[in-house]
Amino acid sequence: MPRAVLKYVPHTIRHAPDLESTRQAHCTTAGCGESSTPSDEDTVQLWCLGHTGRHPEHTVFRRVFTDHARVIREE
């Protein structure tokens, strides 16, 4: 009967700086439900400021940051 041979190969996972990260903001005011589109930091910040400008009582946002990671095989 054939047997499998397993070999441990170490890997690391790191931020991939060559790939663009994105950000998004979600208004947390009850009943609002509005969110920015995923974009760069400056665009999302401007969206938050504009949203609060239109709705002065909407002052708290949940921000989400997404980046890319790359797995590297160590040899």
N, C-alpha and C positions, 0 to 999 in steps of 0.2 A: 504494500500500500504506500503511495507517495506521501511524503511529509513536507509541510511548508517550512521554509527557513525564514525567520523574521530577523531583520536587521534594524537596530535603532539608529536613526539618522537625526541628529539635532537640527532644529529649526529655530529661528527667532522671528518675531513679528514686530515691525517698526512702522512709524508714520512714513507715508510716501510723500515727501515734500514736493515732488515734481507734479503731483496731481492736486487739483484745486479743491479746497475745503468749501463747504457751504454752510450758511446759517439761515435760520428761519425764526420768526417770532409769532407767538400766539397770544392774543389778548385774553386775559384771565377774568375779565369782568363777567359776572353771571349773565348768561343769555346772549352774549355778544357773538362768540364763535368765529370772529374774523382772524385771519392769519396772513402774514406776508407770504410772498412766494419765496422759495429757496433762492438765495442769492449771496452776494458778498456782504461783508460786515457793514460797510457804509450804506448800502442800499437798504438793508434791513433796519438799521438805526433810523434812517430817514423815514421809513414806513412807520415805525413806532411813534416818532415825533409827530408825523402828520396825522396818525390815528388819534393821538391824544389831542391834537389841535382841533379835530372835528368832533371829538367826544371827550371833553375835559375831565369827566369822571373816570375815564379808562386810562389808568396810570400804571398798571402792573402787567407785565408780559412774561410768558415762559419762553425762554430762548433755547433753541436746539442747535447744536454744533455737530456737523457731520464731516468726518475726514476720511481719508483712504489709508489703508494699511497694506503693507507688502510683507509676505512671508518669504524669508530668505533661508535657503538650505545652507547649513554650515558644513564645509568639507575640510 
